[in-house]
Amino acid sequence: MPGDGQKPQSRLFRKPRRITITVPQATAEHLVQRSISEGRSLSNLAAVLLERAITAEQIQPPRQGDQG
């Protein structure tokens, strides 16, 4: 933030933030099984999938009728 005495940081070097989400049971089970099969933590898998979705959205924004 300007005026807070800290140097501006690149987006790539910001401290990761912890978030909490609620998903249906079937989704949670699928994510757990996939994380096991890929040898990742559930948290890491969720982060990777979210980052991929955001990147794909930036390349091709969702159509108007596809939102929520």
N, CA, C and O atoms as a printed pandas DataFrame, in Angstrom:
     atom_number atom_name residue_name chain_id  residue_number  x_coord  y_coord  z_coord
0              1         N          MET        A               1    0.839   -1.179    0.000
1              2        CA          MET        A               1    0.000    0.000    0.000
2              3         C          MET        A               1    0.882    1.238    0.000
3              4         O          MET        A               1    1.891    1.277    0.703
4              5         N          PRO        A               2    0.515    2.249   -0.778
5              6        CA          PRO        A               2    1.302    3.473   -0.772
6              7         C          PRO        A               2    1.281    4.118    0.603
7              8         O          PRO        A               2    0.239    4.193    1.255
8              9         N          GLY        A               3    2.445    4.580    1.032
9             10        CA          GLY        A               3    2.530    5.295    2.285
10            11         C          GLY        A               3    2.655    4.419    3.519
11            12         O          GLY        A               3    2.716    4.939    4.633
12            13         N          ASP        A               4    2.695    3.102    3.352
13            14        CA          ASP        A               4    2.805    2.240    4.533
14            15         C          ASP        A               4    4.253    1.848    4.830
15            16         O          ASP        A               4    4.516    1.067    5.745
16            17         N          GLY        A               5    5.182    2.391    4.054
17            18        CA          GLY        A               5    6.594    2.146    4.307
18            19         C          GLY        A               5    7.129    0.847    3.725
19            20         O          GLY        A               5    8.320    0.562    3.851
20            21         N          GLN        A               6    6.276    0.060    3.094
21            22        CA          GLN        A               6    6.721   -1.199    2.509
22            23         C          GLN        A               6    6.948   -1.024    1.020
23            24         O          GLN        A               6    6.278   -0.234    0.354
24            25         N          LYS        A               7    7.917   -1.787    0.513
25            26        CA          LYS        A               7    8.188   -1.756   -0.917
26            27         C          LYS        A               7    7.086   -2.505   -1.658
27            28         O          LYS        A               7    6.600   -3.526   -1.170
28            29         N          PRO        A               8    6.683   -2.008   -2.839
29            30        CA          PRO        A               8    5.686   -2.749   -3.616
30            31         C          PRO        A               8    6.261   -4.100   -4.021
31            32         O          PRO        A               8    7.433   -4.201   -4.382
32            33         N          GLN        A               9    5.443   -5.121   -3.959
33            34        CA          GLN        A               9    5.897   -6.461   -4.322
34            35         C          GLN        A               9    5.214   -6.906   -5.597
35            36         O          GLN        A               9    4.070   -6.543   -5.874
36            37         N          SER        A              10    5.930   -7.689   -6.356
37            38        CA          SER        A              10    5.345   -8.312   -7.528
38            39         C          SER        A              10    4.250   -9.256   -7.072
39            40         O          SER        A              10    4.341   -9.830   -5.987
40            41         N          ARG        A              11    3.237   -9.422   -7.864
41            42        CA          ARG        A              11    2.135  -10.338   -7.544
42            43         C          ARG        A              11    2.646  -11.749   -7.287
43            44         O          ARG        A              11    2.067  -12.484   -6.487
44            45         N          LEU        A              12    3.707  -12.122   -7.949
45            46        CA          LEU        A              12    4.244  -13.471   -7.813
46            47         C          LEU        A              12    4.885  -13.722   -6.458
47            48         O          LEU        A              12    5.031  -14.877   -6.058
48            49         N          PHE        A              13    5.271  -12.677   -5.741
49            50        CA          PHE        A              13    5.998  -12.849   -4.500
50            51         C          PHE        A              13    5.171  -12.506   -3.259
51            52         O          PHE        A              13    5.715  -12.414   -2.159
52            53         N          ARG        A              14    3.875  -12.319   -3.430
53            54        CA          ARG        A              14    3.030  -12.053   -2.275
54            55         C          ARG        A              14    2.865  -13.321   -1.458
55            56         O          ARG        A              14    2.912  -14.433   -1.985
56            57         N          LYS        A              15    2.673  -13.134   -0.181
57            58        CA          LYS        A              15    2.463  -14.260    0.719
58            59         C          LYS        A              15    1.139  -14.943    0.365
59            60         O          LYS        A              15    0.129  -14.264    0.181
60            61         N          PRO        A              16    1.131  -16.263    0.268
61            62        CA          PRO        A              16   -0.129  -16.964   -0.032
62            63         C          PRO        A              16   -1.156  -16.703    1.069
63            64         O          PRO        A              16   -0.795  -16.485    2.225
64            65         N          ARG        A              17   -2.431  -16.727    0.704
65            66        CA          ARG        A              17   -3.511  -16.532    1.667
66            67         C          ARG        A              17   -4.273  -17.833    1.837
67            68         O          ARG        A              17   -4.462  -18.588    0.883
68            69         N          ARG        A              18   -4.694  -18.078    3.026
69            70        CA          ARG        A              18   -5.494  -19.257    3.342
70            71         C          ARG        A              18   -6.970  -18.886    3.203
71            72         O          ARG        A              18   -7.413  -17.859    3.717
72            73         N          ILE        A              19   -7.725  -19.738    2.500
73            74        CA          ILE        A              19   -9.162  -19.533    2.374
74            75         C          ILE        A              19   -9.878  -20.830    2.740
75            76         O          ILE        A              19   -9.269  -21.899    2.769
76            77         N          THR        A              20  -11.142  -20.727    3.009
77            78        CA          THR        A              20  -11.958  -21.892    3.319
78            79         C          THR        A              20  -13.122  -21.921    2.347
79            80         O          THR        A              20  -13.759  -20.895    2.106
80            81         N          ILE        A              21  -13.404  -23.094    1.786
81            82        CA          ILE        A              21  -14.546  -23.240    0.900
82            83         C          ILE        A              21  -15.365  -24.451    1.336
83            84         O          ILE        A              21  -14.863  -25.345    2.016
84            85         N          THR        A              22  -16.615  -24.462    0.940
85            86        CA          THR        A              22  -17.496  -25.592    1.205
86            87         C          THR        A              22  -17.895  -26.180   -0.135
87            88         O          THR        A              22  -18.359  -25.464   -1.022
88            89         N          VAL        A              23  -17.713  -27.486   -0.282
89            90        CA          VAL        A              23  -18.059  -28.172   -1.525
90            91         C          VAL        A              23  -18.961  -29.364   -1.197
91            92         O          VAL        A              23  -18.959  -29.848   -0.065
92            93         N          PRO        A              24  -19.725  -29.837   -2.174
93            94        CA          PRO        A              24  -20.539  -31.026   -1.948
94            95         C          PRO        A              24  -19.669  -32.235   -1.586
95            96         O          PRO        A              24  -18.498  -32.300   -1.961
96            97         N          GLN        A              25  -20.246  -33.179   -0.860
97            98        CA          GLN        A              25  -19.526  -34.376   -0.415
98            99         C          GLN        A              25  -18.866  -35.110   -1.584
99           100         O          GLN        A              25  -17.707  -35.514   -1.490
100          101         N          ALA        A              26  -19.595  -35.280   -2.676
101          102        CA          ALA        A              26  -19.044  -35.998   -3.835
102          103         C          ALA        A              26  -17.821  -35.283   -4.402
103          104         O          ALA        A              26  -16.858  -35.928   -4.817
104          105         N          THR        A              27  -17.859  -33.966   -4.420
105          106        CA          THR        A              27  -16.722  -33.180   -4.912
106          107         C          THR        A              27  -15.526  -33.359   -3.988
107          108         O          THR        A              27  -14.399  -33.546   -4.445
108          109         N          ALA        A              28  -15.777  -33.300   -2.697
109          110        CA          ALA        A              28  -14.700  -33.481   -1.721
110          111         C          ALA        A              28  -14.057  -34.854   -1.872
111          112         O          ALA        A              28  -12.832  -34.973   -1.862
112          113         N          GLU        A              29  -14.873  -35.884   -2.010
113          114        CA          GLU        A              29  -14.346  -37.242   -2.172
114          115         C          GLU        A              29  -13.514  -37.368   -3.449
115          116         O          GLU        A              29  -12.456  -37.997   -3.452
116          117         N          HIS        A              30  -14.005  -36.763   -4.528
117          118        CA          HIS        A              30  -13.256  -36.793   -5.792
118          119         C          HIS        A              30  -11.905  -36.094   -5.627
119          120         O          HIS        A              30  -10.882  -36.603   -6.085
120          121         N          LEU        A              31  -11.900  -34.942   -4.981
121          122        CA          LEU        A              31  -10.657  -34.196   -4.777
122          123         C          LEU        A              31   -9.670  -34.975   -3.905
123          124         O          LEU        A              31   -8.471  -34.987   -4.183
124          125         N          VAL        A              32  -10.166  -35.619   -2.863
125          126        CA          VAL        A              32   -9.289  -36.409   -1.994
126          127         C          VAL        A              32   -8.666  -37.549   -2.787
127          128         O          VAL        A              32   -7.458  -37.771   -2.703
128          129         N          GLN        A              33   -9.479  -38.279   -3.561
129          130        CA          GLN        A              33   -8.952  -39.394   -4.345
130          131         C          GLN        A              33   -7.932  -38.909   -5.379
131          132         O          GLN        A              33   -6.895  -39.539   -5.583
132          133         N          ARG        A              34   -8.238  -37.785   -6.024
133          134        CA          ARG        A              34   -7.298  -37.251   -7.023
134          135         C          ARG        A              34   -6.006  -36.799   -6.367
135          136         O          ARG        A              34   -4.926  -37.030   -6.911
136          137         N          SER        A              35   -6.096  -36.159   -5.205
137          138        CA          SER        A              35   -4.879  -35.706   -4.525
138          139         C          SER        A              35   -4.003  -36.900   -4.152
139          140         O          SER        A              35   -2.778  -36.830   -4.251
140          141         N          ILE        A              36   -4.626  -37.985   -3.727
141          142        CA          ILE        A              36   -3.871  -39.202   -3.391
142          143         C          ILE        A              36   -3.213  -39.766   -4.641
143          144         O          ILE        A              36   -2.032  -40.113   -4.622
144          145         N          SER        A              37   -3.974  -39.858   -5.725
145          146        CA          SER        A              37   -3.423  -40.454   -6.945
146          147         C          SER        A              37   -2.307  -39.609   -7.553
147          148         O          SER        A              37   -1.413  -40.141   -8.211
148          149         N          GLU        A              38   -2.354  -38.296   -7.335
149          150        CA          GLU        A              38   -1.316  -37.407   -7.873
150          151         C          GLU        A              38   -0.184  -37.160   -6.879
151          152         O          GLU        A              38    0.803  -36.504   -7.210
152          153         N          GLY        A              39   -0.328  -37.683   -5.665
153          154        CA          GLY        A              39    0.717  -37.492   -4.662
154          155         C          GLY        A              39    0.823  -36.060   -4.174
155          156         O          GLY        A              39    1.909  -35.598   -3.825
156          157         N          ARG        A              40   -0.297  -35.358   -4.148
157          158        CA          ARG        A              40   -0.335  -33.967   -3.709
158          159         C          ARG        A              40   -1.159  -33.877   -2.428
159          160         O          ARG        A              40   -1.955  -34.766   -2.125
160          161         N          SER        A              41   -0.962  -32.803   -1.688
161          162        CA          SER        A              41   -1.877  -32.533   -0.585
162          163         C          SER        A              41   -3.182  -32.034   -1.189
163          164         O          SER        A              41   -3.210  -31.540   -2.316
164          165         N          LEU        A              42   -4.242  -32.167   -0.439
165          166        CA          LEU        A              42   -5.538  -31.672   -0.897
166          167         C          LEU        A              42   -5.471  -30.162   -1.127
167          168         O          LEU        A              42   -6.023  -29.652   -2.102
168          169         N          SER        A              43   -4.806  -29.465   -0.241
169          170        CA          SER        A              43   -4.656  -28.022   -0.363
170          171         C          SER        A              43   -3.922  -27.645   -1.652
171          172         O          SER        A              43   -4.331  -26.728   -2.364
172          173         N          ASN        A              44   -2.833  -28.365   -1.943
173          174        CA          ASN        A              44   -2.063  -28.070   -3.148
174          175         C          ASN        A              44   -2.893  -28.349   -4.397
175          176         O          ASN        A              44   -2.871  -27.561   -5.343
176          177         N          LEU        A              45   -3.621  -29.459   -4.408
177          178        CA          LEU        A              45   -4.453  -29.784   -5.569
178          179         C          LEU        A              45   -5.502  -28.698   -5.782
179          180         O          LEU        A              45   -5.702  -28.241   -6.907
180          181         N          ALA        A              46   -6.169  -28.285   -4.715
181          182        CA          ALA        A              46   -7.187  -27.243   -4.836
182          183         C          ALA        A              46   -6.578  -25.948   -5.378
183          184         O          ALA        A              46   -7.169  -25.299   -6.240
184          185         N          ALA        A              47   -5.418  -25.576   -4.885
185          186        CA          ALA        A              47   -4.758  -24.356   -5.353
186          187         C          ALA        A              47   -4.408  -24.454   -6.837
187          188         O          ALA        A              47   -4.623  -23.506   -7.593
188          189         N          VAL        A              48   -3.870  -25.598   -7.251
189          190        CA          VAL        A              48   -3.503  -25.793   -8.656
190          191         C          VAL        A              48   -4.740  -25.713   -9.548
191          192         O          VAL        A              48   -4.714  -25.051  -10.585
192          193         N          LEU        A              49   -5.815  -26.379   -9.152
193          194        CA          LEU        A              49   -7.036  -26.359   -9.956
194          195         C          LEU        A              49   -7.633  -24.964  -10.048
195          196         O          LEU        A              49   -8.096  -24.561  -11.115
196          197         N          LEU        A              50   -7.628  -24.223   -8.949
197          198        CA          LEU        A              50   -8.131  -22.853   -8.974
198          199         C          LEU        A              50   -7.270  -21.958   -9.867
199          200         O          LEU        A              50   -7.795  -21.152  -10.636
200          201         N          GLU        A              51   -5.950  -22.103   -9.761
201          202        CA          GLU        A              51   -5.054  -21.299  -10.602
202          203         C          GLU        A              51   -5.266  -21.606  -12.078
203          204         O          GLU        A              51   -5.273  -20.695  -12.906
204          205         N          ARG        A              52   -5.438  -22.880  -12.415
205          206        CA          ARG        A              52   -5.695  -23.251  -13.818
206          207         C          ARG        A              52   -7.007  -22.665  -14.310
207          208         O          ARG        A              52   -7.083  -22.176  -15.437
208          209         N          ALA        A              53   -8.038  -22.709  -13.479
209          210        CA          ALA        A              53   -9.336  -22.164  -13.872
210          211         C          ALA        A              53   -9.249  -20.664  -14.118
211          212         O          ALA        A              53   -9.830  -20.149  -15.073
212          213         N          ILE        A              54   -8.521  -19.966  -13.253
213          214        CA          ILE        A              54   -8.371  -18.516  -13.420
214          215         C          ILE        A              54   -7.582  -18.208  -14.688
215          216         O          ILE        A              54   -7.939  -17.296  -15.434
216          217         N          THR        A              55   -6.522  -18.956  -14.936
217          218        CA          THR        A              55   -5.730  -18.753  -16.150
218          219         C          THR        A              55   -6.578  -19.002  -17.396
219          220         O          THR        A              55   -6.532  -18.220  -18.345
220          221         N          ALA        A              56   -7.351  -20.087  -17.395
221          222        CA          ALA        A              56   -8.210  -20.404  -18.537
222          223         C          ALA        A              56   -9.258  -19.313  -18.741
223          224         O          ALA        A              56   -9.580  -18.961  -19.876
224          225         N          GLU        A              57   -9.784  -18.784  -17.652
225          226        CA          GLU        A              57  -10.782  -17.723  -17.738
226          227         C          GLU        A              57  -10.179  -16.452  -18.317
227          228         O          GLU        A              57  -10.846  -15.731  -19.059
228          229         N          GLN        A              58   -8.922  -16.170  -17.985
229          230        CA          GLN        A              58   -8.263  -14.981  -18.515
230          231         C          GLN        A              58   -8.015  -15.130  -20.007
231          232         O          GLN        A              58   -8.051  -14.148  -20.749
232          233         N          ILE        A              59   -7.763  -16.359  -20.445
233          234        CA          ILE        A              59   -7.541  -16.613  -21.878
234          235         C          ILE        A              59   -8.861  -16.537  -22.635
235          236         O          ILE        A              59   -8.939  -15.934  -23.706
236          237         N          GLN        A              60   -9.894  -17.151  -22.073
237          238        CA          GLN        A              60  -11.210  -17.159  -22.696
238          239         C          GLN        A              60  -12.254  -16.882  -21.615
239          240         O          GLN        A              60  -12.689  -17.799  -20.919
240          241         N          PRO        A              61  -12.657  -15.610  -21.476
241          242        CA          PRO        A              61  -13.627  -15.265  -20.438
242          243         C          PRO        A              61  -14.915  -16.074  -20.597
243          244         O          PRO        A              61  -15.302  -16.419  -21.713
244          245         N          PRO        A              62  -15.583  -16.376  -19.464
245          246        CA          PRO        A              62  -16.829  -17.152  -19.556
246          247         C          PRO        A              62  -17.895  -16.388  -20.319
247          248         O          PRO        A              62  -17.929  -15.157  -20.320
248          249         N          ARG        A              63  -18.771  -17.154  -20.971
249          250        CA          ARG        A              63  -19.890  -16.510  -21.667
250          251         C          ARG        A              63  -20.865  -15.981  -20.638
251          252         O          ARG        A              63  -20.890  -16.455  -19.502
252          253         N          GLN        A              64  -21.648  -15.025  -21.016
253          254        CA          GLN        A              64  -22.585  -14.352  -20.108
254          255         C          GLN        A              64  -23.479  -15.343  -19.365
255          256         O          GLN        A              64  -23.690  -15.176  -18.164
256          257         N          GLY        A              65  -24.009  -16.361  -20.026
257          258        CA          GLY        A              65  -24.916  -17.314  -19.405
258          259         C          GLY        A              65  -24.238  -18.347  -18.539
259          260         O          GLY        A              65  -24.927  -19.118  -17.871
260          261         N          ASP        A              66  -22.892  -18.401  -18.518
261          262        CA          ASP        A              66  -22.159  -19.412  -17.752
262          263         C          ASP        A              66  -21.866  -18.987  -16.334
263          264         O          ASP        A              66  -21.319  -19.778  -15.567
264          265         N          GLN        A              67  -22.204  -17.776  -15.956
265          266        CA          GLN        A              67  -21.867  -17.289  -14.624
266          267         C          GLN        A              67  -22.870  -17.782  -13.597
267          268         O          GLN        A              67  -24.079  -17.785  -13.825
268          269         N          GLY        A              68  -22.309  -18.217  -12.408
269          270        CA          GLY        A              68  -23.023  -18.630  -11.239
270          271         C          GLY        A              68  -24.387  -19.074  -11.437
271          272         O          GLY        A              68  -25.061  -19.444  -10.476
